[in-house]
C-alpha cells in the first residue's frame, strides 16, 4: 500500500535539498489581491479584519435556507463570515426578519397550481397558513443532504430556479453572484483572490463538480457554494422563462435543485467550470493531499467548506482572523490550515469515540487484524509512510494522509472506535512538501495509488 508513497517521499526529500540551496530567505507566499482594512472586534478579543478591495462591491452573496433551520444557523454566520458583506440576499420559504436581515420568500412567485397540488409543498403551505408558530407542533425537520424523506429537504429543490430570477430582480448589475447555504463557510479574501483570476464578462458557472448517476450532466454542488457571473445569471433566467412549465415539470420529477440548475445551465449553453477549492466537507474532514485533476490541494487556497456546525464556524473564524492578523498580505492555504489549525487539535494518544476517516482515506488499504488500538498504533509506527490510524472491532486501518475527522456517537454496549495520529511524522511530511509550493513542476502529481474521489456521484 505504501510503496508509491515512499517513492514520492524520497522525491520530496531530494526536492527539499535542492530547494534549500536555492531558497535562502524562506518561503515565498502568494500575495492577496486585497489589503486588510481597519479591524473589527469579535468575541474573545480577536480582531476580525475585513477585506478592503474594489472587487468586494462587485460580489453579491445569496444564501438559500429554510424556516426550519434559519434561526439555528444564520446568527453565527452574521457574526463571522458574513459580517463584512456589503451585499447579502437571503432567500427562504418564509418571509421574516432575522437579526435585522430581511429574509425573502423565494417561492412567492412560483406557479400557484404547482404550490397547491405538489405534495412536497405541504410544509410551504403550512408555513404560509399558520406562520412560524405552526411549526412547533409538526414533525417538519431542518434541511439535510442526507435526509431524502425530510420535508424541508424535499421542498428545497424548488427554490433554486426562482432564486435565480429573484436574485437578478434585486441585484441586476453585480459582476459575481455567490450562492451558499447556512452551513457553508466562506473565506472571503481567498474568494476575492479566486474571482480576480476569472473574466466576469464571460458566462461562467463555477462550483464543486457533482454528477447524478442517471445523467452525464455535471453540476455545482449547492452546499459547497457555487458562483455565477452576471452574463451567466442573465442567460439562465431568460432561458428558464422561455420554458417555464418545462422546468417546473423537470423539477418535480428530479431529486435535487442544484442538478436542475445544472441541467438548465447546460441547456442555456453555459459550460460548467470546476472550482477545486470549494469543498463539500467540513474543514476537519478535508484531505489536503487530495488530487482532483492531478493537482494537489496543498498549495492552493480554500474558498469554502460545507457541513460546518455552528461551533466549528466560530472556531475556524477565530483562527482565520488571528492568522490573517499575524500574516498580513499572505494567502491562507490548505497547508497552513493543516499545520496551524488541524495539527494542534490532534492528540498524542489515540482518542476514543472518534473517527479520523482512516478507513475512508485514499489510497484505500485492507484492514489489518489487531487486538487493540495499541496494536494498531504499532502497525502504523512500523510503516514509515503511515500518518494516522483507527481501530474498531479488531480491524486496524492505517492511512498515509491526514484528516482530523469527527466525533462518533457512543452506543451503549458497543465498542468505541479509537483514532490516532503520528504528529511528528505529519509535521516532517508537511515540511518536505511545503517546499514544492514555489515550484509548480515539483508539486505532487497523481499516480495509481491515489484516486480522485473529489466528485460526488449520487
Buried (B, 14 or more C-beta within 10 A) or exposed (E): BBEBBEEBBEBBEEBBEEBEEEEEEEEEBBEBBBEBEEBEEBEEEBBBBBBEBEBBEBBBBBBBBBBBBBEEBBBBBBBBBBBBBEBBBBBBBBBBEBEEBEBBBBBEEBEEEBBEEBEBBBBBEBBBEEEEEBBEEBEBBBBBBEEEEBBBBBBBBBBBBBBBBBBBEBBEEBBBBBBBBBBBBBBBBBBBBBBEEBEBEEBBBBBBBBBBEEEEBBBBBBBBBBBBBBBBBBBBBEBBEEBEEEBBEBBBEBBBBBBBBBBBBBBBEBEBBBBBBBBBBBBBBBBBBBBBEEBBBBBBBBBBBBBBBBEBBBBBBBBBBBBBBEEEEBBBBBBBBBBBBBBEEBEEEBBEEBBBBBBBBBBBBEBBEBEEBEBBBEBBEEBEBBBBBBBBEBBBBBBBBBBBBBEBEEEEEEEBBBBBBBBEBBEEBBEBBBBBBBBEEBBBEBBEBBEEBBBBEE
